[in-house]
Amino acid sequence: MSKSVRGILALGLVVFVAACAQQEEEYVVVDPQPITTEPVYTGKYK
């Protein structure tokens, strides 16, 4: 085989291995908002 064919095959192999590599998943954590807020006790008639 010529050097150019070997080079193209080697490059194709590298691209194939990189494409099939395990993809790392990205996790996004979002803090949940409270559904309701508790009423604040301010006294009997305030």
mmCIF file of the N, C-alpha and C atoms, coordinates in Angstrom:
data_MODEL
# 
_entry.id   MODEL 
# 
loop_
_atom_site.group_PDB 
_atom_site.id 
_atom_site.type_symbol 
_atom_site.label_atom_id 
_atom_site.label_alt_id 
_atom_site.label_comp_id 
_atom_site.label_asym_id 
_atom_site.label_entity_id 
_atom_site.label_seq_id 
_atom_site.pdbx_PDB_ins_code 
_atom_site.Cartn_x 
_atom_site.Cartn_y 
_atom_site.Cartn_z 
_atom_site.occupancy 
_atom_site.B_iso_or_equiv 
_atom_site.pdbx_formal_charge 
_atom_site.auth_seq_id 
_atom_site.auth_comp_id 
_atom_site.auth_asym_id 
_atom_site.auth_atom_id 
_atom_site.pdbx_PDB_model_num 
ATOM 1   N N  . MET A 1 1  ? 0.844   -1.190 0.000  1.00 0.00 ? 1  MET A N  1 
ATOM 2   C CA . MET A 1 1  ? 0.000   0.000  0.000  1.00 0.00 ? 1  MET A CA 1 
ATOM 3   C C  . MET A 1 1  ? 0.879   1.240  0.000  1.00 0.00 ? 1  MET A C  1 
ATOM 4   N N  . SER A 1 2  ? 0.363   2.266  -0.584 1.00 0.00 ? 2  SER A N  1 
ATOM 5   C CA . SER A 1 2  ? 1.132   3.501  -0.598 1.00 0.00 ? 2  SER A CA 1 
ATOM 6   C C  . SER A 1 2  ? 0.979   4.227  0.740  1.00 0.00 ? 2  SER A C  1 
ATOM 7   N N  . LYS A 1 3  ? 1.854   5.177  0.978  1.00 0.00 ? 3  LYS A N  1 
ATOM 8   C CA . LYS A 1 3  ? 1.835   5.907  2.247  1.00 0.00 ? 3  LYS A CA 1 
ATOM 9   C C  . LYS A 1 3  ? 0.569   6.743  2.395  1.00 0.00 ? 3  LYS A C  1 
ATOM 10  N N  . SER A 1 4  ? 0.058   7.271  1.302  1.00 0.00 ? 4  SER A N  1 
ATOM 11  C CA . SER A 1 4  ? -1.146  8.102  1.400  1.00 0.00 ? 4  SER A CA 1 
ATOM 12  C C  . SER A 1 4  ? -2.365  7.261  1.783  1.00 0.00 ? 4  SER A C  1 
ATOM 13  N N  . VAL A 1 5  ? -2.452  6.036  1.250  1.00 0.00 ? 5  VAL A N  1 
ATOM 14  C CA . VAL A 1 5  ? -3.577  5.155  1.593  1.00 0.00 ? 5  VAL A CA 1 
ATOM 15  C C  . VAL A 1 5  ? -3.482  4.751  3.062  1.00 0.00 ? 5  VAL A C  1 
ATOM 16  N N  . ARG A 1 6  ? -2.278  4.437  3.530  1.00 0.00 ? 6  ARG A N  1 
ATOM 17  C CA . ARG A 1 6  ? -2.103  4.093  4.939  1.00 0.00 ? 6  ARG A CA 1 
ATOM 18  C C  . ARG A 1 6  ? -2.464  5.281  5.831  1.00 0.00 ? 6  ARG A C  1 
ATOM 19  N N  . GLY A 1 7  ? -2.070  6.454  5.421  1.00 0.00 ? 7  GLY A N  1 
ATOM 20  C CA . GLY A 1 7  ? -2.383  7.657  6.208  1.00 0.00 ? 7  GLY A CA 1 
ATOM 21  C C  . GLY A 1 7  ? -3.877  7.900  6.290  1.00 0.00 ? 7  GLY A C  1 
ATOM 22  N N  . ILE A 1 8  ? -4.561  7.715  5.168  1.00 0.00 ? 8  ILE A N  1 
ATOM 23  C CA . ILE A 1 8  ? -6.012  7.911  5.151  1.00 0.00 ? 8  ILE A CA 1 
ATOM 24  C C  . ILE A 1 8  ? -6.701  6.859  6.017  1.00 0.00 ? 8  ILE A C  1 
ATOM 25  N N  . LEU A 1 9  ? -6.240  5.604  5.936  1.00 0.00 ? 9  LEU A N  1 
ATOM 26  C CA . LEU A 1 9  ? -6.824  4.550  6.770  1.00 0.00 ? 9  LEU A CA 1 
ATOM 27  C C  . LEU A 1 9  ? -6.572  4.815  8.253  1.00 0.00 ? 9  LEU A C  1 
ATOM 28  N N  . ALA A 1 10 ? -5.376  5.266  8.591  1.00 0.00 ? 10 ALA A N  1 
ATOM 29  C CA . ALA A 1 10 ? -5.062  5.567  9.991  1.00 0.00 ? 10 ALA A CA 1 
ATOM 30  C C  . ALA A 1 10 ? -5.921  6.718  10.499 1.00 0.00 ? 10 ALA A C  1 
ATOM 31  N N  . LEU A 1 11 ? -6.081  7.738  9.684  1.00 0.00 ? 11 LEU A N  1 
ATOM 32  C CA . LEU A 1 11 ? -6.918  8.875  10.070 1.00 0.00 ? 11 LEU A CA 1 
ATOM 33  C C  . LEU A 1 11 ? -8.373  8.447  10.233 1.00 0.00 ? 11 LEU A C  1 
ATOM 34  N N  . GLY A 1 12 ? -8.850  7.607  9.328  1.00 0.00 ? 12 GLY A N  1 
ATOM 35  C CA . GLY A 1 12 ? -10.217 7.098  9.434  1.00 0.00 ? 12 GLY A CA 1 
ATOM 36  C C  . GLY A 1 12 ? -10.421 6.277  10.694 1.00 0.00 ? 12 GLY A C  1 
ATOM 37  N N  . LEU A 1 13 ? -9.413  5.478  11.068 1.00 0.00 ? 13 LEU A N  1 
ATOM 38  C CA . LEU A 1 13 ? -9.500  4.683  12.295 1.00 0.00 ? 13 LEU A CA 1 
ATOM 39  C C  . LEU A 1 13 ? -9.552  5.583  13.525 1.00 0.00 ? 13 LEU A C  1 
ATOM 40  N N  . VAL A 1 14 ? -8.745  6.623  13.537 1.00 0.00 ? 14 VAL A N  1 
ATOM 41  C CA . VAL A 1 14 ? -8.750  7.558  14.666 1.00 0.00 ? 14 VAL A CA 1 
ATOM 42  C C  . VAL A 1 14 ? -10.101 8.252  14.780 1.00 0.00 ? 14 VAL A C  1 
ATOM 43  N N  . VAL A 1 15 ? -10.661 8.673  13.664 1.00 0.00 ? 15 VAL A N  1 
ATOM 44  C CA . VAL A 1 15 ? -11.969 9.335  13.673 1.00 0.00 ? 15 VAL A CA 1 
ATOM 45  C C  . VAL A 1 15 ? -13.047 8.370  14.147 1.00 0.00 ? 15 VAL A C  1 
ATOM 46  N N  . PHE A 1 16 ? -12.983 7.115  13.709 1.00 0.00 ? 16 PHE A N  1 
ATOM 47  C CA . PHE A 1 16 ? -13.973 6.111  14.112 1.00 0.00 ? 16 PHE A CA 1 
ATOM 48  C C  . PHE A 1 16 ? -13.914 5.853  15.614 1.00 0.00 ? 16 PHE A C  1 
ATOM 49  N N  . VAL A 1 17 ? -12.708 5.710  16.148 1.00 0.00 ? 17 VAL A N  1 
ATOM 50  C CA . VAL A 1 17 ? -12.557 5.457  17.587 1.00 0.00 ? 17 VAL A CA 1 
ATOM 51  C C  . VAL A 1 17 ? -13.036 6.663  18.390 1.00 0.00 ? 17 VAL A C  1 
ATOM 52  N N  . ALA A 1 18 ? -12.739 7.865  17.921 1.00 0.00 ? 18 ALA A N  1 
ATOM 53  C CA . ALA A 1 18 ? -13.180 9.063  18.637 1.00 0.00 ? 18 ALA A CA 1 
ATOM 54  C C  . ALA A 1 18 ? -14.699 9.192  18.610 1.00 0.00 ? 18 ALA A C  1 
ATOM 55  N N  . ALA A 1 19 ? -15.326 8.810  17.504 1.00 0.00 ? 19 ALA A N  1 
ATOM 56  C CA . ALA A 1 19 ? -16.783 8.914  17.396 1.00 0.00 ? 19 ALA A CA 1 
ATOM 57  C C  . ALA A 1 19 ? -17.477 7.876  18.263 1.00 0.00 ? 19 ALA A C  1 
ATOM 58  N N  . CYS A 1 20 ? -16.868 6.723  18.452 1.00 0.00 ? 20 CYS A N  1 
ATOM 59  C CA . CYS A 1 20 ? -17.485 5.648  19.239 1.00 0.00 ? 20 CYS A CA 1 
ATOM 60  C C  . CYS A 1 20 ? -17.106 5.704  20.708 1.00 0.00 ? 20 CYS A C  1 
ATOM 61  N N  . ALA A 1 21 ? -16.317 6.682  21.103 1.00 0.00 ? 21 ALA A N  1 
ATOM 62  C CA . ALA A 1 21 ? -15.897 6.772  22.500 1.00 0.00 ? 21 ALA A CA 1 
ATOM 63  C C  . ALA A 1 21 ? -17.102 7.047  23.388 1.00 0.00 ? 21 ALA A C  1 
ATOM 64  N N  . GLN A 1 22 ? -16.986 6.653  24.652 1.00 0.00 ? 22 GLN A N  1 
ATOM 65  C CA . GLN A 1 22 ? -18.079 6.848  25.610 1.00 0.00 ? 22 GLN A CA 1 
ATOM 66  C C  . GLN A 1 22 ? -18.285 8.344  25.831 1.00 0.00 ? 22 GLN A C  1 
ATOM 67  N N  . GLN A 1 23 ? -19.504 8.794  25.584 1.00 0.00 ? 23 GLN A N  1 
ATOM 68  C CA . GLN A 1 23 ? -19.836 10.197 25.793 1.00 0.00 ? 23 GLN A CA 1 
ATOM 69  C C  . GLN A 1 23 ? -20.140 10.412 27.274 1.00 0.00 ? 23 GLN A C  1 
ATOM 70  N N  . GLU A 1 24 ? -19.556 11.452 27.855 1.00 0.00 ? 24 GLU A N  1 
ATOM 71  C CA . GLU A 1 24 ? -19.796 11.751 29.262 1.00 0.00 ? 24 GLU A CA 1 
ATOM 72  C C  . GLU A 1 24 ? -21.044 12.615 29.371 1.00 0.00 ? 24 GLU A C  1 
ATOM 73  N N  . GLU A 1 25 ? -21.992 12.155 30.186 1.00 0.00 ? 25 GLU A N  1 
ATOM 74  C CA . GLU A 1 25 ? -23.239 12.894 30.335 1.00 0.00 ? 25 GLU A CA 1 
ATOM 75  C C  . GLU A 1 25 ? -23.041 14.044 31.310 1.00 0.00 ? 25 GLU A C  1 
ATOM 76  N N  . GLU A 1 26 ? -23.721 15.146 31.026 1.00 0.00 ? 26 GLU A N  1 
ATOM 77  C CA . GLU A 1 26 ? -23.636 16.318 31.881 1.00 0.00 ? 26 GLU A CA 1 
ATOM 78  C C  . GLU A 1 26 ? -24.892 16.384 32.735 1.00 0.00 ? 26 GLU A C  1 
ATOM 79  N N  . TYR A 1 27 ? -24.698 16.462 34.046 1.00 0.00 ? 27 TYR A N  1 
ATOM 80  C CA . TYR A 1 27 ? -25.829 16.515 34.967 1.00 0.00 ? 27 TYR A CA 1 
ATOM 81  C C  . TYR A 1 27 ? -26.023 17.952 35.441 1.00 0.00 ? 27 TYR A C  1 
ATOM 82  N N  . VAL A 1 28 ? -27.273 18.408 35.383 1.00 0.00 ? 28 VAL A N  1 
ATOM 83  C CA . VAL A 1 28 ? -27.609 19.748 35.845 1.00 0.00 ? 28 VAL A CA 1 
ATOM 84  C C  . VAL A 1 28 ? -28.581 19.595 37.001 1.00 0.00 ? 28 VAL A C  1 
ATOM 85  N N  . VAL A 1 29 ? -28.223 20.153 38.154 1.00 0.00 ? 29 VAL A N  1 
ATOM 86  C CA . VAL A 1 29 ? -29.068 20.066 39.342 1.00 0.00 ? 29 VAL A CA 1 
ATOM 87  C C  . VAL A 1 29 ? -29.705 21.428 39.565 1.00 0.00 ? 29 VAL A C  1 
ATOM 88  N N  . VAL A 1 30 ? -31.037 21.435 39.632 1.00 0.00 ? 30 VAL A N  1 
ATOM 89  C CA . VAL A 1 30 ? -31.773 22.678 39.838 1.00 0.00 ? 30 VAL A CA 1 
ATOM 90  C C  . VAL A 1 30 ? -32.470 22.576 41.186 1.00 0.00 ? 30 VAL A C  1 
ATOM 91  N N  . ASP A 1 31 ? -32.302 23.593 42.028 1.00 0.00 ? 31 ASP A N  1 
ATOM 92  C CA . ASP A 1 31 ? -32.977 23.599 43.322 1.00 0.00 ? 31 ASP A CA 1 
ATOM 93  C C  . ASP A 1 31 ? -34.467 23.817 43.115 1.00 0.00 ? 31 ASP A C  1 
ATOM 94  N N  . PRO A 1 32 ? -35.315 22.947 43.690 1.00 0.00 ? 32 PRO A N  1 
ATOM 95  C CA . PRO A 1 32 ? -36.759 23.122 43.522 1.00 0.00 ? 32 PRO A CA 1 
ATOM 96  C C  . PRO A 1 32 ? -37.270 24.321 44.317 1.00 0.00 ? 32 PRO A C  1 
ATOM 97  N N  . GLN A 1 33 ? -38.226 25.023 43.756 1.00 0.00 ? 33 GLN A N  1 
ATOM 98  C CA . GLN A 1 33 ? -38.848 26.155 44.427 1.00 0.00 ? 33 GLN A CA 1 
ATOM 99  C C  . GLN A 1 33 ? -39.906 25.637 45.389 1.00 0.00 ? 33 GLN A C  1 
ATOM 100 N N  . PRO A 1 34 ? -40.094 26.289 46.534 1.00 0.00 ? 34 PRO A N  1 
ATOM 101 C CA . PRO A 1 34 ? -41.144 25.844 47.451 1.00 0.00 ? 34 PRO A CA 1 
ATOM 102 C C  . PRO A 1 34 ? -42.518 26.059 46.824 1.00 0.00 ? 34 PRO A C  1 
ATOM 103 N N  . ILE A 1 35 ? -43.414 25.115 47.073 1.00 0.00 ? 35 ILE A N  1 
ATOM 104 C CA . ILE A 1 35 ? -44.753 25.202 46.490 1.00 0.00 ? 35 ILE A CA 1 
ATOM 105 C C  . ILE A 1 35 ? -45.539 26.326 47.147 1.00 0.00 ? 35 ILE A C  1 
ATOM 106 N N  . THR A 1 36 ? -45.548 26.359 48.466 1.00 0.00 ? 36 THR A N  1 
ATOM 107 C CA . THR A 1 36 ? -46.218 27.441 49.204 1.00 0.00 ? 36 THR A CA 1 
ATOM 108 C C  . THR A 1 36 ? -45.299 27.885 50.324 1.00 0.00 ? 36 THR A C  1 
ATOM 109 N N  . THR A 1 37 ? -45.503 29.102 50.785 1.00 0.00 ? 37 THR A N  1 
ATOM 110 C CA . THR A 1 37 ? -44.730 29.598 51.915 1.00 0.00 ? 37 THR A CA 1 
ATOM 111 C C  . THR A 1 37 ? -45.602 29.558 53.155 1.00 0.00 ? 37 THR A C  1 
ATOM 112 N N  . GLU A 1 38 ? -44.979 29.294 54.274 1.00 0.00 ? 38 GLU A N  1 
ATOM 113 C CA . GLU A 1 38 ? -45.711 29.240 55.536 1.00 0.00 ? 38 GLU A CA 1 
ATOM 114 C C  . GLU A 1 38 ? -46.034 30.659 55.995 1.00 0.00 ? 38 GLU A C  1 
ATOM 115 N N  . PRO A 1 39 ? -47.252 30.887 56.504 1.00 0.00 ? 39 PRO A N  1 
ATOM 116 C CA . PRO A 1 39 ? -47.578 32.224 57.025 1.00 0.00 ? 39 PRO A CA 1 
ATOM 117 C C  . PRO A 1 39 ? -46.784 32.505 58.300 1.00 0.00 ? 39 PRO A C  1 
ATOM 118 N N  . VAL A 1 40 ? -46.399 33.754 58.459 1.00 0.00 ? 40 VAL A N  1 
ATOM 119 C CA . VAL A 1 40 ? -45.611 34.155 59.622 1.00 0.00 ? 40 VAL A CA 1 
ATOM 120 C C  . VAL A 1 40 ? -46.570 34.606 60.714 1.00 0.00 ? 40 VAL A C  1 
ATOM 121 N N  . TYR A 1 41 ? -46.399 34.077 61.907 1.00 0.00 ? 41 TYR A N  1 
ATOM 122 C CA . TYR A 1 41 ? -47.249 34.450 63.041 1.00 0.00 ? 41 TYR A CA 1 
ATOM 123 C C  . TYR A 1 41 ? -46.769 35.785 63.589 1.00 0.00 ? 41 TYR A C  1 
ATOM 124 N N  . THR A 1 42 ? -47.637 36.794 63.571 1.00 0.00 ? 42 THR A N  1 
ATOM 125 C CA . THR A 1 42 ? -47.270 38.134 64.036 1.00 0.00 ? 42 THR A CA 1 
ATOM 126 C C  . THR A 1 42 ? -48.045 38.537 65.281 1.00 0.00 ? 42 THR A C  1 
ATOM 127 N N  . GLY A 1 43 ? -48.785 37.679 65.847 1.00 0.00 ? 43 GLY A N  1 
ATOM 128 C CA . GLY A 1 43 ? -49.593 38.024 67.020 1.00 0.00 ? 43 GLY A CA 1 
ATOM 129 C C  . GLY A 1 43 ? -51.056 37.858 66.674 1.00 0.00 ? 43 GLY A C  1 
ATOM 130 N N  . LYS A 1 44 ? -51.918 38.073 67.671 1.00 0.00 ? 44 LYS A N  1 
ATOM 131 C CA . LYS A 1 44 ? -53.329 37.807 67.455 1.00 0.00 ? 44 LYS A CA 1 
ATOM 132 C C  . LYS A 1 44 ? -53.977 38.826 66.524 1.00 0.00 ? 44 LYS A C  1 
ATOM 133 N N  . TYR A 1 45 ? -53.726 40.143 66.738 1.00 0.00 ? 45 TYR A N  1 
ATOM 134 C CA . TYR A 1 45 ? -54.437 41.169 65.954 1.00 0.00 ? 45 TYR A CA 1 
ATOM 135 C C  . TYR A 1 45 ? -53.492 42.079 65.180 1.00 0.00 ? 45 TYR A C  1 
ATOM 136 N N  . LYS A 1 46 ? -52.323 41.662 64.886 1.00 0.00 ? 46 LYS A N  1 
ATOM 137 C CA . LYS A 1 46 ? -51.413 42.531 64.134 1.00 0.00 ? 46 LYS A CA 1 
ATOM 138 C C  . LYS A 1 46 ? -51.631 42.411 62.660 1.00 0.00 ? 46 LYS A C  1 
# 
